[in-house]
Amino acid sequence: MAGGPENVGASAMTPPHAALPWVAFPSVRPPRPRSREQEGDPQLDKAPPTLYSRCMHPLPAPSCWPPTLAATALAASLLCAGLPATAAEVHDRLTQTFTGLIRLDTSNPPGNETRAAEYFKALLEKDGARSEIFTLAPNRGNLVARIKGNGKKKPLLLMGHTDVVGIERSKWTLDPFEAVVKDGYLYGRGALDDKSMTAVCFEVFRQIHRAKTPLDRDLIFLAESAEEGAPHEGIDFMVSRHWDQIECEYALNEGGIIQSEPEGKIRFVGVATTEKVPRQVLLSAHGTSGHGSRPRLDNAIVHLCAAVAKLGQWQPPMRMNETTRTFFQRLSSVSGPEDAFLYTNLEHPRLGPLVQERLRAENTGYNSMLRTSISPNIINGGFRFNVIPADALATLDVRWLPDENVPAFIEAMKKLIDDPAIEIVLAEPGSRKPAAPSSIETEMFQALERAQKKLFPGTATLPLMLTGATDSAQLREKGVQAYGLGTVSTEADSARVHGNDERVQLEGLARFYDFVYETVIDVAGAQH
């Protein structure tokens, strides 16, 4: 890129306004030296940390410019000269915060998320920022911090959860709580789910506080507990008891992805706008107990296995909504010809069924986005090898489409099984209930698209329907437009979530920070 000391002359006739527009700052760049006069300049420290101008060095002003105009151009070029170093400092600070967070063992159970809340609180106190920890149960702290805006718009919430799932230590090749860096990756439990998102949200919040950036809306940071299986101590507690602390118009949470190819090319930016609803279904089989030496036709295990097999082979009907239809339309635009053909023919009257079966075999995630899904995951029955049990039970993980007619779906299951020995029992619903998807026409989604076009040109922003579950569901139920984001990851990296050797690209994490910062400034920054 032009702009070094050796080619200042080539840029000498650049008009002053050409130095002013901002363009995206790539995440890994060696810091450029500041001049002696620039060191300690507070204006440089207030400049946007993820951005830089096309002008990297002071430009001599042509003699034909008026003195005030020349001075303005020189001041702008001086300001721009320090920005890359500032960005590098912010990225370094992000890595330090992320590393420290990974090293806190917040495995759930038991969680112990208060140690993460206190970690963030201490960092904020160093910057003179206030925060508060809310706790329903011992050691399950939820931290909230707020930067006041001018009140022209409703608040924006940046959030992430600090608890992580447990580990099988013998299956990890590196210590899951040492934050080991190897080949550009930082390894650790929670690296992707969800400490990368939490650290990025925190550092965006922290930088805006440090820079005293004028805001049109309050900016709230929430580091929540208990997302992995016990939301009543985390988001449910905050919504029911402390809604005034986190009430907002928009929320940015986990759930998306900036998907990259193995060689580093960004394929698309995925933003979660809705998610499927998890709710267990139990299959209960009833028969007659007896001696194992005398097999019975009403053996509960035999009937249960037959029912499970029917459901396992069944492909429930496809139903697309605004999110999934837009997802596949846009995905086809950034895919190769063969895949694009599949994505554009999902609803074709003749080709559609064949395409769907292809996805079922080759991409279980995309297939699950298209329908309510059933996965039999637990079977219980019998207690001795020579005793025929009277009962057997199977637990099904059913992920419902947000607008699924549940009673009608249960009736379809009964008709498919067609066995009076099988009873279908719908488990009690959890706290994540169906809610309307977040719109792709809002100011926030459009800001995300603008940030994508600036930082990741040549790709597309895709709305996602998560097949898993996040705490955005409880916010959407309250009317919040919540959007799920995620750091730069390959498909192989994403497969490590909840698995072994979970990891995050550090370069990608810096680029993710830039993306979130750009979006937040766009939506929350004061408009003059």
C-alpha positions, -999 to +999 in steps of 0.1 A: +000+000+000+013+034-010+020+060+017+055+052+031+081+080+035+098+070+003+067+078-019+052+109-002+059+129-033+035+107-053+007+116-030+016+153-026-013+165-048-039+145-030-067+169-020-074+173+017-107+155+017-091+123+003-073+118+036-105+119+057-127+089+047-120+059+069-114+024+055-111-009+073-080-017+093-068-053+086-062-071+118-025-079+115-002-051+105+031-040+120+026-007+139+040+023+120+062+046+141+048+079+154+068+111+151+082+126+183+054+153+182+027+126+180+038+107+211+014+113+239-011+132+217-045+124+234-063+129+201-045+099+187-056+077+216-092+088+210-092+079+173-112+048+162-089+019+171-099-004+142-098+021+114-071+039+094-071+065+067-057+061+032-032+087+044-006+071+066+020+099+068+020+137+069+015+151+035+030+184+023+003+208+013+005+223-022+013+260-020-019+268-039-041+257-009-052+284+015-033+283+048-063+271+068-070+243+044-034+233+043-033+232+081-064+211+082-050+186+057-018+184+076-036+179+109-057+152+094-027+134+080-009+136+113-039+122+131-041+093+107-004+085+110-008+071+146-039+050+140-023+016+131-002+016+163-034+023+183-052-005+166-023-029+173-025-019+210-062-025+211-058-059+195-030-068+219-052-058+248-080-080+234-056-109+233-046-103+269-081-101+281-091-132+262-061-151+275-069-142+311-106-152+307-097-186+292-074-193+322-104-189+346-119-224+349-157-217+348-168-252+338-205-256+344-213-273+367-205-258+390-198-226+370-180-203+394-187-174+370-183-148+397-145-151+392-150-140+356-174-112+367-148-100+392-121-102+365-140-078+342-150-056+372-113-051+381-104-042+345-132-017+343-123-001+377-088+006+363-104+026+336-127+044+360-158+026+348-186+014+371-201-021+370-223-042+392-225-080+398-259-096+403-262-130+418-291-154+424-269-183+436-235-183+452-206-179+427-230-175+398-224-138+391-237-117+362-218-085+356-235-054+340-218-022+330-233+008+312-220+038+292-246+066+291-256+080+257-276+111+250-309+092+251-319+098+215-322+061+209-329+030+230-299+011+244-277-015+227-267-046+247-234-064+241-234-098+258-217-131+262-217-160+287-187-168+309-195-204+318-182-233+297-190-270+293-169-296+310-139-314+295-125-348+291-089-339+301-074-371+287-087-362+252-071-328+251-036-325+237-030-291+254-041-278+288-077-265+283-071-237+309-036-225+300-046-205+269-017-221+249-009-203+216+002-226+188+004-219+151-016-188+154-044-204+174-052-199+211-064-232+226-088-235+255-122-245+267-147-218+258-124-203+231-153-204+207-182-210+231-184-183+243-153-165+257-142-151+224-175-132+220-175-121+256-140-108+254-147-089+221-179-073+235-160-063+266-131-047+247-154-029+223-173-015+254-140-007+271-125+012+241-156+033+237-155+042+274-118+050+272-122+072+241-153+089+256-171+084+223-203+104+221-233+080+218-269+084+208-279+054+229-267+038+261-242+009+256-246-020+280-222-049+286-235-081+302-212-110+311-238-136+321-236-169+339-253-202+336-260-203+299-248-239+296-278-257+311-290-235+340-303-202+326-325-196+356-294-184+374-283-163+344-304-147+317-337-158+332-327-142+365-316-110+348-348-108+326-372-115+355-355-096+383-332-070+367-347-062+334-342-025+340-305-031+340-304-047+305-335-035+287-326-026+252-337-022+216-309-043+201-286-070+214-254-086+200-248-121+214-232-154+204-246-176+176-231-164+143-199-170+124-175-153+100-169-185+081-135-188+064-120-213+040-089-233+053-066-210+033-081-179+050-106-166+025-138-154+041-168-172+027-196-154+044-206-135+075-234-154+093-257-135+116-282-155+137-317-139+136-337-168+151-332-202+165-350-235+169-367-243+202-353-273+222-378-295+240-375-331+249-400-358+239-401-391+257-411-424+241-424-448+267-430-485+259-450-508+281-451-546+280-451-576+303-421-587+324-409-622+323-380-647+321-355-640+294-356-676+283-392-671+271-392-643+246-425-623+244-441-604+215-449-575+238-412-570+249-410-533+257-375-529+244-384-545+210-414-521+206-394-491+217-365-499+193-390-502+164-405-468+172-371-452+175-361-467+142-391-453+124-385-418+138-348-420+130-356-427+093-383-401+091-375-368+074-401-343+087-414-319+060-394-289+050-407-255+059-387-223+051-391-189+067-377-155+059-344-163+075-338-196+060-350-186+025-328-156+025-299-177+039-299-202+011-305-175-016-275-156-005-254-187+002-259-197-034-243-164-045-210-172-027-209-209-035-196-230-064-219-240-093-228-274-079-237-262-044-255-232-058-276-255-079-287-274-047-294-242-027-316-227-054-336-258-060-347-267-025-383-258-033-384-272-068-414-295-071-394-323-087-358-317-078-365-305-042-369-339-026-337-351-042-318-320-031-331-323+004-319-359+007-285-348-006-283-322+022-295-348+047-266-370+038-239-343+034-247-313+055-267-322+087-266-285+099-283-271+067-307-300+067-318-293+103-323-256+095-351-266+071-373-286+094-382-296+129-356-323+137-356-355+159-325-371+174-330-402+197-301-398+221-309-419+253-325-453+257-332-468+291-346-503+296-339-535+316-318-542+347-307-579+342-297-598+311-322-626+319-352-605+328-377-591+302-384-555+314-420-543+316-410-508+306-384-490+284-379-453+278-362-433+250-354-396+252-356-376+219-339-343+214-365-324+193-355-290+179-387-273+168-391-247+142-400-214+159-435-215+145-441-253+147-476-265+155-465-289+183-497-308+189-501-315+152-465-326+150-470-350+179-500-365+161-479-370+130-453-389+152-481-411+167-494-419+132-459-428+120-452-451+150-486-467+149-481-488+180-505-487+210-477-500+232-459-467+227-468-435+246-454-401+235-449-377+264-439-341+257-416-328+284-423-295+301-410-265+281-379-247+292-373-210+295-364-207+258-398-203+241-407-195+205-404-159+195-406-139+163-373-138+144-352-106+145-358-087+114-333-083+085-347-049+078-336-031+110-310-004+115-288-030+133-289-057+105-282-030+079-252-018+100-239-054+102-242-056+064-223-023+060-195-035+083-193-067+063-190-049+030-163-026+044-142-053+062-150-084+042-157-072+007-166-097-020-187-119+003-222-116+018-241-113+051-263-143+056-291-145+082-290-177+101-315-198+120-295-216+147-302-253+152-288-250+187-300-226+214-287-194+230-300-168+255-311-146+227-344-165+228-353-149+262-345-115+248-365-119+216-395-130+238-392-095+254-393-078+220-356-073+216-341-075+182-312-098+190-285-109+166-259-137+170-223-131+159-192-152+160-155-149+153-136-160+121-137-198+120-134-227+095-159-255+095-133-277+111-127-251+139-165-249+145-167-286+149-145-284+180-172-265+200-180-285+231-154-310+219-117-314+224-089-289+216-113-261+211-095-231+196-097-197+180-075-180+154-060-149+170-058-130+137-094-139+131-103-127+166-088-093+159-108-090+126-140-100+145-133-072+170-130-047+141-163-060+127-182-056+161-166-022+168-175-009+133-211-020+138-215-006+173-201+028+163-225+028+133-256+020+154-248+037+187-224+065+178-237+101+180-249+112+145-239+148+138 
